[in-house]
Structures are given as structure tokens and as C-alpha cells.
């Protein structure tokens, strides 16, 4: 069975997305037709793919590295769950991962 990501869009609507192991969460969201930014193509050189990860999932993610932390410092509204979706590689342990798109402009 296919793994899933639960995505909440900008309008608060919830969507269940099929997720491919080894893909960046940014790529999975984009593949399903959602605008998740990613202007730098996943090189951690912009913060346009900023998402908010649901708190229950944060400890399951690897910590943000220095480059990601530096980019997150540039987003207008930072929360405890703020991450760059290009820096989260989807693994089977993340089946059901809940993320929310946020306005980054």
C-alpha cells in the first residue's frame, strides 16, 4: 500500500496525498498540483517551500541543519513546526505525516 501525507492547504482544506519513499516532501506536494514554492529547486537556497509540520511529527524528523535554520530565519512567520519541505526526505516512518502550507510572501 502507498504511504500517505496529510496536507492542509492555504484554505484550511485537508488532502491525503500518495507519498513516494525517498522523495522530498516538497516534490510530493508539488506532484499533486499544490503550489509549495521551491523556487531554488530544493537546494535549500530559498525559503519558499516553508511548511508547518504538525507537532506530533517533529521528533520523527531529522533536525534542521545550519543551512535550513538560516533560510528559516528569513520567513515572515516562524512557528515551532516550521521546516523547509525540500529538506524532509519521505521515509516509511513518516507515513501519515501532517503538514500545512503557509503563505511565504
C-alpha positions as CSV (number, residue, x, y, z in Angstrom):
1,X,0.0,0.0,0.0
2,X,1.1,3.5,-0.8
3,X,2.3,5.8,2.1
4,X,0.4,9.0,2.7
5,X,0.9,12.6,3.7
6,X,-1.9,14.7,5.1
7,X,-1.7,18.2,3.6
8,X,-3.7,21.2,4.8
9,X,-3.9,23.8,2.0
10,X,-4.0,27.6,2.4
11,X,-7.8,27.5,2.7
12,X,-7.7,25.0,5.6
13,X,-8.8,22.1,3.4
14,X,-7.3,18.7,4.2
15,X,-6.0,16.5,1.4
16,X,-4.5,13.0,1.6
17,X,-1.5,12.6,-0.8
18,X,0.2,9.5,-2.0
19,X,3.8,9.7,-0.9
20,X,6.9,8.1,-2.6
21,X,9.7,6.9,-0.4
22,X,12.9,8.8,-1.0
23,X,11.2,11.9,-2.5
24,X,11.4,15.3,-0.8
25,X,8.1,16.3,0.8
26,X,8.3,19.4,-1.4
27,X,8.3,17.2,-4.6
28,X,5.4,15.1,-3.3
29,X,3.3,18.1,-2.6
30,X,4.1,19.7,-6.0
31,X,3.5,16.4,-7.8
32,X,-0.1,16.6,-6.5
33,X,-0.6,20.0,-8.1
34,X,-0.2,22.2,-5.0
35,X,1.9,25.4,-5.1
36,X,4.6,24.7,-2.5
37,X,7.2,27.2,-3.8
38,X,10.6,25.6,-4.2
39,X,12.0,28.3,-6.4
40,X,15.6,27.1,-5.8
41,X,14.6,23.5,-6.8
42,X,15.3,22.0,-3.4
43,X,18.8,23.3,-2.9
44,X,18.0,24.9,0.5
45,X,18.8,28.3,-1.1
46,X,15.3,30.0,-0.6
47,X,12.5,29.5,1.9
48,X,9.6,29.4,-0.5
49,X,8.8,25.7,0.4
50,X,8.3,26.6,4.0
51,X,5.6,24.4,5.6
52,X,4.4,23.9,9.1
53,X,4.8,20.3,10.4
54,X,2.2,19.1,12.9
55,X,3.8,19.0,16.4
56,X,3.4,15.2,16.8
57,X,5.7,14.6,13.8
58,X,8.5,16.9,14.7
59,X,10.5,14.4,16.8
60,X,10.3,11.9,13.9
61,X,12.1,14.3,11.6
62,X,15.9,14.8,11.5
63,X,16.8,18.2,13.0
64,X,17.2,21.1,10.6
65,X,20.8,21.7,9.6
66,X,22.5,25.1,9.7
67,X,21.6,25.9,6.1
68,X,17.9,25.2,6.7
69,X,18.0,27.2,10.0
70,X,19.5,30.1,8.2
71,X,16.8,30.0,5.5
72,X,14.0,29.6,8.1
73,X,15.3,32.8,9.7
74,X,14.1,34.7,6.5
75,X,10.4,33.6,6.6
76,X,7.8,36.2,7.8
77,X,6.1,34.0,10.4
78,X,8.1,31.2,12.1
79,X,6.4,28.6,14.3
80,X,7.8,25.6,16.3
81,X,6.8,23.4,13.4
82,X,8.4,25.5,10.6
83,X,10.5,23.4,8.2
84,X,11.6,23.6,4.6
85,X,9.7,20.8,2.8
86,X,12.7,20.3,0.4
87,X,14.8,19.2,3.4
88,X,12.4,16.5,4.6
89,X,13.0,13.2,2.8
90,X,10.0,11.0,2.9
91,X,10.6,7.6,4.7
92,X,8.2,4.8,5.7
93,X,8.4,6.1,9.3
94,X,6.7,9.3,8.1
95,X,3.6,7.6,6.7
96,X,0.7,9.9,7.7
97,X,2.9,13.0,8.1
98,X,0.8,16.0,8.6
99,X,2.0,19.4,7.1
100,X,0.3,22.7,6.4
101,X,1.1,25.1,3.6
102,X,1.7,28.6,4.8
103,X,1.9,31.9,3.0
104,X,5.5,32.8,2.4
105,X,5.1,36.0,0.6
